[in-house]
Amino acid sequence: MQQRKKFSITDRIRSFRFAFTGLADLILNEHNFRIHLFVFILVLAAGFLFGISPAEWIAVIVVSALVMISEAINTSLEQLADLISPGQNEKVKKAKDMAAAAVLISALASVIAGLIIFLPYICRMIRGS
């Protein structure tokens, strides 16, 4: 049986460093992640512009995080799949396609949430009230 390691602040800090390294890698090297991040920044700007409610902020942050988390998991799965099976493999392709579908589903859900939140504000702005 494996012995438990004692709690270590140094180990916790190191784990944060690994996480930030992964985040930097996503931002610097993954085009789709940068697109999601750019859209998130636009949505944040729209949220400030329209003065959305705290509940709407929570929804925006949760669905946006879901998209970026899905993209990160999809990217990591693709990286591992390409390492394990660099050639053509139907099962690997299927797994990669399903992971991409998870990103699509989360992105569609975020678009729907965004429309529900922002359309009333946009309509009021257009009507001038």
ChimeraX attribute file (.defattr): number of C-alpha atoms within 10 A of each C-alpha:
attribute: neighborCount
match mode: 1-to-1
recipient: residues
	/A:1	3
	/A:2	4
	/A:3	5
	/A:4	6
	/A:5	6
	/A:6	7
	/A:7	8
	/A:8	9
	/A:9	9
	/A:10	9
	/A:11	11
	/A:12	11
	/A:13	11
	/A:14	12
	/A:15	12
	/A:16	12
	/A:17	12
	/A:18	12
	/A:19	12
	/A:20	12
	/A:21	12
	/A:22	14
	/A:23	14
	/A:24	12
	/A:25	12
	/A:26	19
	/A:27	16
	/A:28	11
	/A:29	11
	/A:30	14
	/A:31	11
	/A:32	15
	/A:33	22
	/A:34	15
	/A:35	13
	/A:36	18
	/A:37	17
	/A:38	12
	/A:39	13
	/A:40	19
	/A:41	13
	/A:42	12
	/A:43	17
	/A:44	17
	/A:45	12
	/A:46	15
	/A:47	18
	/A:48	12
	/A:49	10
	/A:50	13
	/A:51	12
	/A:52	16
	/A:53	12
	/A:54	9
	/A:55	10
	/A:56	17
	/A:57	15
	/A:58	11
	/A:59	16
	/A:60	22
	/A:61	16
	/A:62	12
	/A:63	21
	/A:64	26
	/A:65	17
	/A:66	19
	/A:67	25
	/A:68	22
	/A:69	15
	/A:70	22
	/A:71	24
	/A:72	19
	/A:73	16
	/A:74	21
	/A:75	19
	/A:76	15
	/A:77	17
	/A:78	19
	/A:79	13
	/A:80	13
	/A:81	18
	/A:82	16
	/A:83	10
	/A:84	10
	/A:85	12
	/A:86	11
	/A:87	10
	/A:88	9
	/A:89	11
	/A:90	9
	/A:91	11
	/A:92	19
	/A:93	15
	/A:94	11
	/A:95	15
	/A:96	19
	/A:97	14
	/A:98	13
	/A:99	20
	/A:100	18
	/A:101	14
	/A:102	18
	/A:103	21
	/A:104	15
	/A:105	15
	/A:106	20
	/A:107	20
	/A:108	14
	/A:109	16
	/A:110	21
	/A:111	15
	/A:112	13
	/A:113	17
	/A:114	17
	/A:115	13
	/A:116	12
	/A:117	19
	/A:118	17
	/A:119	12
	/A:120	11
	/A:121	19
	/A:122	14
	/A:123	11
	/A:124	10
	/A:125	11
	/A:126	9
	/A:127	8
	/A:128	7
	/A:129	7
